[in-house]
Amino acid sequence: MDKPSLAERMAVRPVASDVWAVPVPIPDNPLRYTVCYALEAPGGLLLLDPGWDGEATYDALVAGLATFGATVRDVRGVIVTHFHPDHHGLAGRVRAESGAWVALHEADARYFGNDKAAVDAMVRVNEEWLRAAGASVEDDPGIADAADEVARRILLARPDFHPLDGDRLPGAGRLTVVHTPGHTPGHICLHDPDRRLLFGGDHLLPRISPNVGWHPMSSANPLGDFLASLERVARLDATTVLPAHEWPFTDPAARVKELVRHHDQRLAEVRALLAEGPRTAWDLAQGLTWSRRWEALGHHLRRAALGEALAHLVLLLAAGEVTRSVGPPQVWSLRKEEGS
């Protein structure tokens, strides 16, 4: 499918029989919007990824549902592909208004807290992670200022149940959960075998590579998980992907090959930098190629870039290609051959 215009992408539209795309805004984010999908179900609707918890997003959701004669009160269930606030944020508000159930994989739900102490503890862990990676928290305190981000993630509405790989959701027919860890530990896609559709969440996007980072809320080897998940979805009987950002596209297997190639190139770049000498992950991240210059990245994007650099280092560590010191800060080196 060709890239649609921004106006076309922001329009509420049917994308399959009984499925509507309802774009809802994300404030201060270059992605601009999350695509919430409304699926007709017995007695009402199912919503997939209702979006950011904010008035503008809620108003857009209400207006979007109204274009095809629905309201929030018609929602019977909310399915969340992963726990990031631009996907899970409105789930609690929709549940409060409609009585709908909320579903999220248990590997993401386990990070939720419910008080300030949980937020403070995760902020401390974030600072320890940055110091271990070699970031200078004292010289650049903004890099560690993640309290609002952490709070949005761990104080989200607790789900009512945790769908697992292979499960079918109430009222969703043969729509099947596919666990696709990587972007988050509990990320899921939904496969509709009858219509050969894949609701891709953030796992498969048509233009950008999803952020896959090693950090306090990731799995032990997130990039390894992500690459394995890519191989799995490439084998599904699906011809069209409905992603949570950007636009629908066809041929998911071809997109998987592009993403694998991207990470192979990034791994080669990491090896080349380490061949010049040992360095911390923070130093390494500054030497890698990003979509813009390192100096132009804000604090949030620098943390995301650091997480991506670490994910590649951890994958190489698991493969026995690199070593790391105890730290802090941890220093990464190419493993020397025996006898060299």
C-alpha positions in Angstrom: 0.0 0.0 0.0 1.2 3.5 -0.8 1.9 6.0 2.0 -1.3 8.0 2.5 -1.3 11.7 3.2 -1.4 12.9 6.8 -5.1 14.0 6.3 -5.9 10.5 5.1 -4.1 8.9 8.1 -5.9 11.2 10.6 -9.4 10.3 9.2 -11.6 7.8 10.9 -12.1 5.1 8.3 -13.2 1.4 7.8 -10.1 -0.8 7.3 -11.8 -4.2 7.1 -15.3 -5.5 7.4 -16.5 -4.6 10.9 -13.2 -2.8 11.8 -12.7 0.9 12.1 -9.5 2.9 12.5 -9.8 5.8 14.9 -6.6 7.8 15.1 -6.2 9.6 18.4 -3.5 12.2 19.2 -0.3 11.8 21.3 0.8 15.1 22.8 4.3 16.4 22.0 5.3 13.2 20.2 6.7 13.0 16.6 4.5 10.0 15.9 1.5 12.4 16.3 -1.2 9.7 16.9 -2.0 6.2 17.9 -4.5 4.2 15.8 -7.2 2.8 18.0 -9.1 0.0 16.2 -12.8 -0.5 17.0 -14.0 -4.0 16.2 -17.7 -4.9 16.1 -18.5 -7.6 18.7 -21.7 -9.1 20.1 -23.6 -6.4 21.8 -21.1 -3.7 21.2 -17.5 -2.9 20.4 -14.0 -4.1 21.3 -11.3 -1.4 21.3 -7.6 -2.1 20.6 -5.2 0.5 22.1 -7.5 3.4 23.0 -4.6 5.8 23.4 -3.1 8.4 25.6 -4.8 9.5 28.8 -5.7 13.1 28.0 -8.7 15.3 27.2 -7.7 15.8 23.5 -7.3 12.1 23.0 -10.5 11.2 24.8 -12.4 13.8 22.7 -10.9 12.4 19.5 -12.0 8.9 20.5 -15.5 10.0 21.3 -15.8 11.9 18.0 -14.3 9.0 16.1 -16.7 6.5 17.5 -19.6 8.8 16.7 -18.8 8.8 13.0 -20.1 5.3 12.8 -22.9 5.7 15.3 -21.1 4.4 18.4 -20.2 5.7 21.9 -17.8 4.8 24.6 -20.6 3.2 26.5 -20.9 0.6 23.7 -17.4 -0.8 24.5 -17.5 -4.3 25.9 -13.7 -4.9 26.0 -10.4 -3.0 25.7 -7.4 -4.9 24.4 -4.0 -3.4 25.0 -1.0 -4.5 22.8 1.5 -3.3 25.5 1.7 -1.1 28.5 3.1 2.1 27.0 0.9 5.2 27.9 0.1 6.0 24.2 -1.6 2.6 24.0 -2.9 1.8 27.5 -3.5 5.3 28.8 -7.3 5.7 28.3 -8.2 2.1 29.2 -9.1 2.9 32.7 -11.4 5.8 31.7 -13.1 3.7 29.0 -13.7 1.0 31.6 -15.1 3.4 34.1 -17.6 4.8 31.6 -18.6 1.6 29.9 -18.0 -1.3 32.4 -15.7 -2.9 29.8 -13.0 -5.4 30.7 -9.3 -4.5 30.1 -6.9 -7.1 28.8 -3.0 -6.9 28.9 -0.4 -9.6 28.8 0.9 -10.5 32.3 4.6 -9.8 31.3 3.7 -6.1 31.0 1.1 -6.0 33.8 3.7 -7.0 36.4 5.3 -3.6 36.2 2.3 -1.7 37.5 2.4 -0.1 40.9 -0.3 2.0 42.6 1.4 4.6 44.8 4.2 7.2 45.0 6.6 4.7 46.6 6.5 2.5 43.5 7.3 5.5 41.3 10.1 6.6 43.5 11.6 3.1 43.6 11.6 2.9 39.8 13.1 6.4 39.4 16.0 5.2 41.6 16.4 2.1 39.5 16.4 4.4 36.4 19.3 6.4 37.8 21.3 3.3 38.7 20.8 2.0 35.2 22.1 5.3 33.7 25.1 5.3 35.9 26.0 1.7 35.0 25.7 2.6 31.3 28.2 5.5 31.8 25.8 8.4 31.6 26.8 11.5 33.6 23.8 12.1 35.7 25.5 14.9 37.7 26.6 16.8 34.6 23.3 16.3 32.8 20.6 15.8 35.4 17.9 16.1 32.8 18.8 12.7 31.4 17.7 11.1 34.7 14.5 13.1 35.0 12.1 10.3 34.2 9.6 10.6 37.1 6.7 11.7 34.9 7.4 9.0 32.3 7.7 6.3 35.0 4.5 7.4 36.7 2.6 7.3 33.4 3.8 3.7 32.9 3.3 2.1 36.3 0.2 3.9 37.6 -1.9 2.9 34.6 -5.2 1.1 35.1 -4.7 -2.5 36.2 -6.1 -5.0 33.7 -8.9 -7.4 34.5 -7.2 -10.4 32.9 -4.0 -11.3 31.1 -4.4 -13.0 27.7 -1.6 -15.4 26.9 -0.2 -16.6 23.6 -2.8 -18.5 21.6 -5.8 -17.2 23.6 -8.9 -16.0 22.0 -10.6 -12.9 23.5 -14.3 -12.8 24.5 -16.5 -11.7 21.7 -13.6 -11.6 19.2 -14.4 -14.7 17.2 -11.2 -16.4 16.0 -9.0 -13.4 16.7 -5.9 -15.0 18.3 -3.3 -13.5 20.7 0.3 -13.8 19.4 2.9 -12.9 22.1 5.6 -10.8 20.4 8.0 -9.7 23.1 10.8 -7.2 22.2 9.4 -3.7 22.2 8.0 -4.6 25.7 8.2 -8.0 27.4 4.4 -8.5 27.1 3.7 -7.0 23.7 1.0 -8.9 21.7 -0.2 -8.9 18.2 -3.7 -10.1 17.2 -4.1 -12.5 14.2 -7.3 -12.8 12.3 -6.9 -16.0 10.3 -10.3 -15.7 8.5 -9.4 -12.3 7.0 -5.6 -12.8 7.0 -5.1 -9.7 9.1 -2.5 -8.9 11.7 -3.1 -6.2 14.2 0.6 -5.3 14.7 0.7 -2.9 17.6 4.2 -1.5 17.7 5.8 -4.7 16.7 5.4 -4.2 12.9 5.3 -0.6 11.6 5.5 0.3 7.9 8.3 2.9 8.0 10.1 3.1 11.3 11.8 0.4 13.4 10.2 0.0 16.8 12.3 1.0 19.8 13.8 -2.1 21.3 15.9 -1.2 24.3 17.5 -2.9 27.3 16.5 -1.0 30.5 14.9 -1.6 33.9 11.5 -2.5 32.4 12.7 -4.7 29.6 13.4 -8.5 29.4 16.9 -9.9 29.8 17.5 -9.9 26.0 14.9 -7.7 24.3 16.5 -7.6 20.9 16.8 -11.4 20.9 13.2 -11.6 21.8 12.2 -9.1 19.1 14.1 -10.9 16.3 12.5 -14.3 17.3 9.1 -12.6 17.4 9.7 -11.2 13.9 10.4 -14.7 12.6 7.3 -15.9 14.1 4.9 -13.3 12.7 6.6 -13.8 9.2 5.2 -17.3 9.3 1.6 -16.4 10.1 -1.0 -16.5 7.4 -1.5 -12.8 7.1 -1.4 -10.5 4.1 -2.3 -7.2 5.7 -0.9 -5.5 8.8 -2.9 -2.9 10.8 -0.3 -1.2 12.9 -0.8 1.1 15.9 1.0 4.0 14.2 1.5 5.2 10.7 -0.6 3.2 8.1 -1.8 -0.3 7.0 0.6 -2.2 4.8 0.8 -5.6 3.0 3.4 -8.3 2.9 4.5 -8.5 6.5 7.2 -11.1 5.7 8.9 -8.5 3.5 8.8 -5.9 6.2 10.3 -8.5 8.6 13.3 -8.9 6.3 13.8 -5.1 6.3 13.8 -4.9 10.1 16.2 -7.9 10.4 18.5 -6.2 7.9 18.4 -2.9 9.9 19.4 -4.7 13.1 22.2 -6.6 11.3 23.6 -3.3 10.1 23.3 -1.8 13.6 25.1 -4.8 15.1 27.9 -4.4 12.5 28.2 -0.7 13.5 28.5 -1.7 17.2 31.2 -4.2 16.4 33.1 -1.6 14.3 33.0 0.9 17.1 34.2 -1.6 19.7 37.0 -2.6 17.4 38.4 0.9 18.0 38.6 0.2 21.7 36.5 -0.5 24.8 33.8 2.0 25.7 30.7 2.4 27.9 27.2 2.0 26.4 26.7 5.8 26.7 29.9 6.5 24.7 28.8 3.9 22.1 25.4 5.3 21.7 26.8 8.7 20.8 28.9 7.1 18.0 26.0 5.2 16.4 23.9 6.5 13.5 20.5 7.8 14.5 17.7 9.6 12.5 19.2 12.9 13.7 22.4 14.1 15.3 23.0 13.1 18.9 23.2 16.8 19.9 19.6 17.2 18.5 18.1 14.4 20.6 16.2 15.4 23.7 16.6 13.7 27.0 13.8 11.2 26.4 15.2 10.2 23.0 18.7 9.9 24.4 17.5 7.4 26.9 15.7 5.5 24.2 18.9 5.5 22.0 20.9 4.3 25.0 18.5 1.5 25.5 18.8 0.5 21.9 22.6 0.5 22.1 22.4 -1.7 25.2 20.0 -4.1 23.5 22.5 -4.7 20.7 25.4 -5.1 23.2 23.4 -7.6 25.3 22.6 -9.6 22.2 26.3 -9.7 21.3 27.1 -10.6 25.0 24.7 -13.6 24.8 26.4 -14.7 21.5 29.8 -14.6 23.2 31.1 -11.8 21.0 31.6 -9.1 23.7 32.5 -8.8 27.3 31.6 -6.2 29.9 33.2 -5.1 33.2 31.4 -5.1 36.5 31.3 -1.3 36.8 29.8 1.1 37.4 30.3 2.2 34.7 30.3 -1.0 32.8 32.8 -1.0 29.9 32.2 -3.2 26.9 34.9 -4.8 24.8 35.1 -7.2 21.8 36.0 -10.7 23.1 39.6 -11.6 22.2 40.2 -14.8 20.4 42.1 -17.5 22.3 45.8 -17.1 21.9 45.5 -13.5 20.6 
